[in-house]
Amino acid sequence: MLDAKGIDNNMHPNLLIWLGVVALLVYFFLGGHRRIRAITRAFGTSNAMNAVMAAYRNGDYITALKKAEGLNNSPEKTGEYCFLRGAMLHHLGQLDKSEAILREAIPLHDDPRQKALVYSTLASVLMDQRRFPESSRILRKCRPSVAGQGIQPPRYSGNLAAPGP
């Protein structure tokens, strides 16, 4: 297209494509690849979490445990991974392993609500092991972590020292 002075001001389409490719390469090499990987990793984690929860809702705890293992893609464990793994092991009846991994999860959570959920699940594991006094102590730890949060920890009678009839 010619302008008022008769000069062609359209750029050649191939030139625009090459400029776009060069701009993307410069962005990628200047650190953009880290952000892209982080976004991709977040989508992957979300998909893996959905797969874990779908298997859990279907009562397929073995598959849920296997899929939860896929969430741990770094050398250090996360609180979410430890909690999910501990909860699945609890459902599968592997109480000793469940207790150990849930105890690892407690210091990994900063959010009081998440920490209360881990305490509650650990207390449930201890009750299934018939360790009622220890379960009672864990539930008492749960209460301060949710104080003022507008949520209630699980109810207990306060006397878990001896099982009922």
C-alpha positions in Angstrom: 0.0 0.0 0.0 1.3 3.4 -0.9 1.1 6.4 1.4 0.5 10.0 0.3 4.1 10.4 -0.9 4.0 7.3 -3.0 6.2 5.2 -0.6 5.3 1.6 0.1 5.0 1.3 3.9 4.0 -2.4 4.2 6.6 -4.6 5.8 7.2 -7.9 4.1 5.3 -10.7 6.0 8.4 -13.0 6.2 10.3 -10.2 7.9 7.5 -10.0 10.6 7.7 -13.7 11.2 11.4 -13.7 11.6 11.2 -10.7 14.0 8.7 -12.6 16.1 10.8 -15.7 16.2 13.9 -13.7 17.2 11.9 -12.0 19.9 10.7 -15.3 21.3 14.2 -16.7 21.3 15.7 -13.7 23.1 12.9 -13.9 25.7 13.5 -17.7 26.2 17.3 -17.3 26.6 17.0 -14.3 28.9 15.1 -16.4 31.5 11.6 -16.8 30.2 12.1 -20.6 30.1 12.0 -20.7 33.9 8.6 -19.0 34.0 7.3 -21.3 31.3 8.5 -24.4 33.2 6.9 -23.1 36.4 3.6 -22.7 34.7 3.8 -26.1 33.1 4.7 -27.7 36.4 1.7 -26.0 38.1 -0.6 -27.4 35.5 1.0 -30.9 35.8 0.6 -30.7 39.6 -3.0 -29.7 39.3 -3.8 -32.5 36.9 -2.0 -35.0 39.2 -3.9 -33.7 42.2 -7.2 -34.2 40.3 -6.2 -37.7 39.4 -5.4 -38.5 43.1 -8.8 -37.1 44.3 -10.7 -38.9 41.6 -9.2 -42.2 42.6 -9.8 -41.4 46.3 -13.5 -40.5 45.7 -13.9 -43.8 43.9 -12.4 -45.7 46.9 -9.4 -46.9 44.9 -6.8 -46.0 47.5 -4.0 -48.0 45.9 -4.3 -46.0 42.7 -4.7 -42.8 44.7 -1.4 -43.7 46.5 0.4 -44.4 43.3 -0.8 -41.1 41.8 0.1 -39.2 45.0 3.7 -40.6 44.6 3.8 -38.7 41.3 3.3 -35.4 43.1 6.7 -35.7 44.7 8.8 -34.6 41.8 11.5 -32.8 43.8 14.2 -34.0 46.2 12.4 -32.4 49.2 9.0 -33.5 50.4 6.1 -31.0 50.5 3.4 -30.9 53.1 0.7 -31.7 50.6 2.5 -34.7 49.3 3.1 -36.0 52.9 -0.5 -35.4 53.9 -1.9 -37.1 50.8 0.4 -40.1 51.1 -0.3 -40.4 54.9 -4.1 -40.3 54.3 -4.0 -42.9 51.6 -1.8 -45.2 53.7 -4.3 -44.8 56.6 -7.1 -45.9 54.3 -5.1 -48.9 53.2 -4.5 -49.9 56.8 -0.7 -49.2 56.8 -0.9 -47.3 60.1 2.8 -47.2 61.0 3.8 -45.8 57.7 0.9 -43.4 57.7 1.8 -42.1 61.2 5.4 -41.5 60.2 4.6 -39.6 57.0 1.9 -37.5 58.8 4.4 -36.5 61.5 6.7 -35.4 58.7 3.9 -33.3 57.2 3.2 -31.2 60.4 6.2 -28.9 60.2 5.9 -28.5 56.5 2.5 -26.7 56.7 2.4 -23.0 57.6 -1.4 -22.6 57.2 -3.1 -23.3 60.5 -6.1 -24.9 58.7 -3.8 -27.3 56.8 -1.9 -28.1 60.0 -5.1 -28.8 61.8 -6.2 -31.2 59.1 -2.9 -33.1 59.4 -3.2 -33.2 63.3 -6.7 -34.5 62.9 -5.7 -37.2 60.5 -2.8 -38.2 62.7 -5.1 -38.4 65.7 -7.4 -40.7 63.7 -4.5 -43.0 62.8 -3.4 -43.1 66.5 -7.0 -44.0 67.5 -7.0 -46.8 65.0 -3.8 -48.0 66.6 -5.7 -47.8 70.0 -3.2 -45.2 71.3 -5.9 -43.1 72.8 -3.9 -40.9 75.3 -1.5 -39.9 72.5 -4.4 -39.2 70.2 -6.0 -37.0 72.8 -2.7 -35.0 73.1 -2.6 -34.6 69.3 -6.2 -33.3 69.2 -5.4 -30.8 71.9 -2.5 -29.5 69.7 -5.0 -29.1 66.9 -7.2 -26.7 68.9 -4.7 -23.8 69.2 -3.8 -24.1 65.5 -7.3 -23.2 64.5 -8.2 -20.8 67.3 -9.8 -17.7 65.8 -9.9 -19.2 62.3 -13.7 -19.8 62.4 -13.3 -23.5 62.1 -13.8 -26.3 64.6 -11.3 -29.2 65.1 -12.8 -32.7 65.4 -14.9 -33.3 68.5 -13.7 -35.7 71.1 -14.9 -36.5 74.6 -11.7 -35.4 76.3 -11.2 -38.8 77.8 -9.6 -41.0 75.2 -7.5 -42.9 77.7 -9.7 -46.0 77.6 -11.8 -47.3 74.8 -15.5 -47.7 75.3 -17.4 -50.9 75.8 
